[in-house]
Structure formats: structure tokens, C-alpha cells
């Protein structure tokens, strides 16, 4: 059966014991709805609870909750058990104390997520295996969890903001000491919960952290929320501004609005500056100024680079020929696609295919 995670926005004043009691009520009748409650997470500070349930459908979960206690979830998404465990550390209830009737779990699902993107010049690259091994040791030393290691970036989960930022500083120092002159590392750090709206597991936080690495800067780029959490954990101790750059809430909102729109429209061959202006409610000059200030590029260049990155993915799959890739990624002609590709990657698409 599929596994789901639901989100409950609970009232202020609800305690870990209250949530444990609700969880226990679910377990008492779950068999009637072919469900199996695996575990839950409760965040008193943010008034949220998340249940992990094996069930035949979302409707079965709603019905179980309704009959057990009436606290219907705000959102339910399907998840992969191994991914949940990699982010949150478990997929089943921790062992119950012998002295307590309820299994009280006061453990939030909130996480600090860091993305480390490796660059060689202006393009992403893959770090060598021996470098990854050194970085992995540092991650473990700061109680981080390496979620995934892609070709061009690492995704890391931390429960503590302080350990996250201290660990990331050490990761950066380690990489700087062994990289070549042309290599660099970009780091983005965000924070969030596993389920927000009808998005994927930690999807919004992962997207934000990845997008922070698109900001071309020698600093570690963090959200305002991460900065405030660090200061809260450290009695208002300020982060070193020569090491960290904090993105303002307005800048984060603009970045995500721009990139969300680009993600949804990039295949449209007629997509242009006017479409972004209309969608964002900005004038041409306002859009240019904001995009240039934050991402050091124009909107048109942002569109083209995004299309070329998507083209790389399609070329590597080798399901389509070069002309098909060109039109699939929003270019009006194969010739123009080839020209743009060569300018960006210093080689023809055909040469890229042969080398991969």
C-alpha cells in the first residue's frame, strides 16, 4: 500500500501529550479503514503535527481521523518511506517508555536544508569521490544527514540551525582547501516543514535552497528565517556578515515568484519579459533592476540559461535528436539553439553528445 504524510494545523496550547492521545485513538481503530499509523511528528512552536500513515487512499486517512477524534488533516501527500527516513531519521514510532501509557513524541519535522552546488567557472560540475568522502565525514560530525548526492550538488538535512551553519562553514573551508583555481562552491540554506500545501515532501524548502545557489556570491546565502533561528539559539549572537549573506523576505519572495513562473512557462517559445512583468505586476525597469540585482543577469538570459539546462538533461537521455531537443525546450529553431548552446558551453550540442 502507498504511504502518506498528512499535516494538521493544531490550536495554540495543544501539547505533545494531547497529540500522543490523538495518535493513540487513530491506532485503536485504524484496522477498520485498512490503515497503519507508522509515526508522527509534533512541533509545539509552529502548532503543527504530521502523521505518517500506510493507507489504501487519502480518503481512508480522512475517514480514520474523522471517526477517531475528528481532527481532519489540512493537507495529505503521498511520500516515499526511504526519503522520509533520510530527512527525518525514522518512519516508525520510537520505543515507548515502559513507565508511560502514551508514547509521547515531542519531535518536530522542521529541518534546516542546505544545498552545496559545485562550479567550475560558470558551469556546474561533479566533485571527485575523495572530496565527497571528506565532506561526508564533516556532515556526520555536525549531525547532518546527507539526503542525496547529485552530479552537481549535495542536499543536507540538519535539525539544529547552529550545527547546520557551523558544519557548512567547515564544509566550505574543506572544499576551498582542496579545489583548483577555477572551481568554487555555492551554498544556499533554507528551513521548513515536510508538508506545506499540495506540494512534494519538503519541496518548497528544497527549491528555495537550490535557488539561493543561483545567486552568484562568495558568501553562504541564507534565508531570514535561518538567520533568526540561529540568533534565537545563540542568545542573539550575530552571524559574521563577511561569511553569510541573508536574503530579505521580499527578496526571497521575488526569487521564488520569478522561478516558479519560469518553471511553469519555460517551454513556451513566446515567453518573454512582458509575460513576467504581467505575472509579477512589475514594470520592465523594475523587473530588470530586481533580477539584475539578485541574480546578476537579465530576465531574457535567465530564460535562455534555464532552457539550456533543461536541454542538457534531454540530450543526456538520448531519446530525442538535437532538433527535437531544441523545439522541446522552447527554441524557435535548431540553428538558434545550436548557436546559444555553443556560446554557453563552448561546444556544439553534437560534440556534447559524443563526449557523454
matplotlib code that plots the C-alpha trace (Angstrom):
import matplotlib.pyplot as plt

x = [0.0, 1.1, 2.4, 1.1, 2.1, -0.6, -0.4, -2.5, -2.5, -3.4, -4.6, -2.2, -1.9, -2.1, 0.6, 2.7, 0.6, -2.6, -1.2, 0.0, -3.6, -5.0, -2.4, -3.3, -7.0, -6.0, -4.1, -7.2, -9.5, -7.1, -7.7, -11.3, -10.0, -7.1, -4.7, -1.5, -0.2, 3.6, 4.6, 4.0, 6.0, 4.7, 6.0, 4.7, 6.4, 4.7, 1.5, 1.8, 1.6, 2.5, 1.3, 2.9, 0.3, 0.2, -3.3, -5.2, -6.1, -6.1, -9.9, -9.3, -7.0, -9.5, -12.2, -10.0, -9.1, -12.7, -14.0, -11.1, -11.1, -12.5, -9.2, -9.1, -5.8, -5.3, -3.1, -2.2, 0.6, 2.0, 5.6, 8.4, 9.3, 13.1, 13.0, 11.1, 13.6, 16.5, 15.2, 13.5, 15.6, 12.7, 9.5, 8.1, 7.3, 10.3, 10.3, 7.7, 8.8, 7.8, 6.5, 4.1, 0.8, 1.1, 4.0, 4.7, 6.8, 7.7, 9.9, 9.2, 9.5, 11.1, 14.5, 17.4, 18.2, 21.5, 22.3, 26.0, 26.5, 29.9, 31.0, 33.9, 33.9, 30.3, 29.0, 28.1, 30.4, 30.8, 33.2, 35.7, 34.9, 37.6, 36.3, 32.8, 34.2, 35.8, 32.7, 30.5, 32.6, 32.1, 28.4, 28.2, 30.3, 27.7, 24.8, 23.7, 22.1, 23.2, 19.9, 21.3, 24.4, 23.6, 26.2, 26.4, 25.2, 24.7, 21.4, 21.9, 19.4, 20.0, 17.8, 19.9, 20.5, 23.7, 25.2, 24.0, 25.7, 28.9, 29.0, 28.5, 31.4, 33.7, 32.4, 33.2, 36.7, 37.4, 36.4, 38.3, 41.5, 41.4, 39.7, 41.5, 41.7, 38.7, 36.5, 34.1, 31.3, 27.9, 25.8, 22.2, 20.4, 16.7, 14.3, 10.9, 8.5, 7.8, 4.3, 3.0, 0.3, -0.2, 3.5, 6.0, 7.9, 10.0, 9.6, 9.3, 12.3, 14.5, 13.5, 14.4, 17.8, 18.7, 17.6, 19.8, 22.8, 21.9, 22.8, 26.4, 28.2, 31.2, 29.0, 26.8, 23.3, 20.7, 17.0, 15.9, 14.2, 17.5, 19.3, 16.5, 16.7, 20.4, 20.2, 17.4, 19.6, 22.6, 21.2, 21.1, 24.7, 25.1, 26.3, 29.5, 28.4, 31.7, 30.7, 26.9, 24.5, 20.9, 18.2, 15.4, 11.8, 10.9, 14.0, 13.1, 9.5, 10.6, 13.2, 10.6, 7.9, 10.2, 11.5, 8.1, 6.8, 9.8, 9.4, 5.8, 6.3, 9.9, 8.7, 6.6, 8.7, 7.0, 7.8, 9.4, 9.9, 6.4, 4.9, 7.0, 6.0, 2.3, 2.6, 4.5, 2.9, 6.1, 7.3, 10.0, 12.6, 11.5, 11.9, 15.3, 16.6, 15.4, 16.6, 20.0, 20.5, 19.6, 20.7, 23.3, 21.6, 18.7, 15.3, 16.0, 19.3, 17.6, 15.1, 17.7, 20.0, 17.1, 16.2, 19.8, 20.0, 16.8, 18.3, 21.3, 19.0, 17.2, 20.5, 21.8, 18.7, 19.4, 15.7, 15.5, 17.7, 19.1, 16.3, 13.7, 15.5, 15.6, 11.9, 11.1, 13.0, 11.3, 13.8, 12.3, 14.9, 17.6, 20.1, 19.4, 19.5, 22.9, 24.3, 23.1, 24.4, 27.8, 28.0, 27.1, 29.1, 31.8, 30.9, 28.3, 25.4, 26.6, 30.1, 28.5, 26.5, 29.7, 31.6, 28.8]
y = [0.0, 3.6, 5.7, 9.2, 12.1, 14.5, 17.9, 19.1, 22.7, 22.5, 25.2, 27.1, 25.4, 21.9, 19.8, 16.8, 14.7, 15.8, 14.8, 11.5, 10.8, 11.6, 9.3, 6.6, 7.0, 6.5, 3.3, 1.9, 2.0, 2.1, -1.6, -0.7, 1.5, -0.7, 2.0, 1.6, 4.7, 4.5, 7.5, 11.2, 14.5, 17.4, 20.9, 22.9, 26.2, 26.1, 24.4, 21.6, 17.8, 15.4, 11.8, 9.1, 6.5, 3.5, 3.5, 2.5, 6.1, 9.7, 9.3, 6.3, 8.5, 11.3, 8.8, 7.2, 10.6, 11.8, 8.7, 8.5, 12.1, 14.5, 16.3, 16.2, 16.9, 20.2, 18.5, 14.9, 14.0, 10.6, 10.0, 7.5, 5.8, 5.9, 9.6, 10.3, 8.4, 10.1, 13.6, 12.8, 9.9, 7.4, 6.1, 4.3, 5.5, 5.5, 3.0, 3.8, 4.3, 1.4, 3.8, 5.7, 4.6, 7.1, 7.2, 11.0, 12.2, 15.9, 15.9, 18.5, 17.7, 21.1, 20.9, 23.1, 22.2, 23.1, 22.8, 22.8, 23.4, 22.8, 25.0, 25.1, 28.5, 29.4, 25.9, 23.2, 20.2, 17.0, 16.8, 13.9, 10.8, 11.5, 15.1, 13.8, 11.3, 14.2, 16.3, 13.3, 12.9, 16.6, 16.3, 13.4, 15.3, 18.0, 15.5, 16.3, 13.8, 13.6, 13.3, 13.0, 13.4, 14.5, 15.2, 18.9, 19.4, 17.9, 18.2, 18.0, 18.0, 19.3, 19.5, 22.3, 25.7, 26.3, 22.9, 23.4, 26.8, 25.7, 22.5, 24.3, 26.7, 23.7, 22.1, 25.3, 25.6, 22.0, 22.3, 25.6, 24.0, 21.2, 22.8, 24.0, 27.7, 27.6, 25.6, 27.2, 26.2, 28.0, 27.3, 28.0, 27.4, 27.3, 26.0, 24.4, 21.6, 18.4, 19.3, 22.7, 22.8, 20.2, 20.1, 17.3, 16.3, 19.4, 20.6, 24.3, 24.4, 22.4, 24.7, 27.8, 26.4, 25.4, 28.8, 30.5, 28.9, 30.7, 33.9, 34.4, 35.3, 34.2, 34.3, 31.4, 32.6, 32.0, 33.0, 35.5, 32.6, 30.7, 33.9, 34.5, 30.8, 31.0, 34.1, 32.6, 29.5, 31.7, 34.5, 37.0, 36.4, 37.9, 35.9, 37.2, 39.3, 38.5, 34.8, 34.9, 36.9, 37.0, 37.2, 39.5, 38.2, 40.4, 39.1, 35.5, 36.1, 37.7, 34.9, 32.2, 34.0, 34.5, 30.9, 29.4, 31.2, 30.2, 26.6, 26.6, 28.5, 27.9, 25.6, 28.4, 29.6, 33.1, 33.6, 37.0, 39.9, 41.2, 37.9, 38.1, 41.8, 40.9, 37.9, 39.7, 43.1, 44.9, 47.4, 46.4, 48.6, 47.2, 43.6, 44.2, 46.0, 43.3, 40.4, 42.0, 42.9, 39.5, 37.1, 39.2, 38.6, 39.8, 38.1, 37.0, 35.5, 33.7, 32.2, 31.1, 29.5, 27.6, 26.2, 25.2, 23.4, 21.5, 20.8, 19.2, 16.8, 15.8, 15.3, 13.0, 10.9, 10.4, 9.9, 12.9, 14.2, 17.8, 19.4, 17.7, 18.9, 22.4, 22.7, 20.7, 23.4, 26.4, 27.4, 28.5, 26.8, 24.2, 26.6, 29.2, 26.5, 25.4, 28.9, 29.6, 26.2, 26.8, 30.3, 29.0, 25.7, 26.4, 23.3, 22.2, 20.0, 17.2, 17.4, 17.3, 14.2, 12.5, 13.3, 11.9]
z = [0.0, -0.5, 2.3, 3.0, 5.2, 6.4, 8.1, 10.9, 11.9, 15.6, 18.0, 20.3, 23.6, 22.3, 23.9, 22.9, 25.3, 23.5, 20.1, 21.5, 22.7, 19.2, 17.7, 20.1, 19.1, 15.4, 16.3, 18.1, 15.1, 12.1, 11.2, 10.3, 7.4, 6.3, 7.6, 9.6, 11.5, 11.3, 13.2, 13.9, 14.5, 16.6, 16.6, 19.5, 18.4, 15.0, 16.1, 13.5, 13.6, 10.8, 10.6, 8.5, 7.5, 5.3, 3.7, 0.6, -0.2, 1.2, 1.7, 4.1, 6.2, 6.4, 7.4, 10.1, 11.6, 11.5, 13.3, 15.8, 17.0, 14.3, 13.7, 9.9, 8.2, 6.3, 3.6, 2.6, 0.2, -0.9, 0.1, -0.2, 3.1, 2.4, 1.6, 4.8, 6.8, 5.1, 6.1, 9.4, 10.7, 11.2, 9.8, 12.9, 16.4, 18.7, 21.5, 24.2, 27.8, 30.0, 32.6, 30.3, 28.8, 25.9, 23.5, 23.7, 20.8, 21.1, 18.0, 15.2, 11.5, 10.9, 9.3, 8.1, 4.5, 2.8, -0.9, -1.9, -5.6, -7.2, -10.0, -12.5, -14.0, -14.8, -15.0, -12.6, -12.1, -10.1, -7.2, -7.1, -5.0, -2.5, -1.9, -1.3, 1.3, 3.2, 3.1, 4.2, 7.3, 8.2, 7.7, 10.1, 12.7, 12.8, 13.0, 9.5, 7.1, 3.5, 1.7, -1.8, -3.8, -7.3, -10.1, -9.3, -5.7, -2.3, -0.3, 3.5, 6.4, 9.9, 13.0, 14.6, 13.0, 14.9, 13.9, 10.3, 9.9, 11.8, 9.7, 6.5, 7.3, 7.8, 4.6, 2.7, 4.3, 3.5, -0.2, -0.6, 0.7, -2.0, -5.0, -8.1, -9.1, -11.4, -9.0, -6.5, -4.2, -3.8, -0.7, 0.0, 3.3, 3.9, 6.6, 6.5, 7.3, 5.3, 4.1, 3.2, 0.6, -2.1, -2.9, -2.6, 0.5, 1.7, -1.9, -1.2, 1.1, -1.3, -4.2, -2.2, -1.0, -4.6, -5.9, -3.4, -5.1, -8.3, -6.5, -7.7, -4.4, -2.4, 0.8, 2.2, 1.3, 4.0, 4.4, 7.0, 8.9, 9.2, 10.5, 13.1, 14.2, 14.7, 16.7, 18.8, 19.6, 20.4, 22.6, 19.7, 18.7, 15.2, 12.2, 10.6, 7.6, 5.8, 5.7, 5.5, 3.3, 4.5, 1.9, 2.9, 3.0, 0.0, -2.0, -1.2, -2.3, -5.5, -6.3, -5.8, -7.7, -10.7, -10.6, -10.1, -13.1, -15.1, -14.1, -15.4, -18.6, -19.9, -22.7, -24.2, -27.2, -26.9, -23.2, -22.7, -20.4, -20.8, -19.5, -16.4, -15.9, -16.3, -13.9, -11.2, -11.5, -12.3, -14.9, -17.3, -15.5, -12.0, -13.2, -14.8, -11.7, -9.3, -11.4, -12.2, -8.5, -7.2, -9.9, -11.8, -15.1, -17.2, -17.5, -21.1, -20.1, -17.2, -19.5, -22.0, -19.4, -17.9, -21.3, -22.0, -18.6, -19.5, -22.9, -21.3, -19.4, -22.6, -24.5, -21.8, -22.0, -25.8, -26.6, -28.9, -31.6, -31.4, -33.4, -31.2, -28.1, -29.5, -30.0, -26.8, -24.8, -26.3, -29.0, -32.4, -34.5, -34.2, -35.6, -32.9, -30.2, -31.5, -31.5, -27.9, -26.8, -28.2, -26.7, -23.2, -23.2, -25.7, -27.8, -30.2, -29.0, -31.2, -29.6, -26.2, -27.1, -28.3, -25.1, -22.9]

ax = plt.figure().add_subplot(projection="3d")
ax.plot(x, y, z, "-o")
ax.set_aspect("equal")
plt.show()
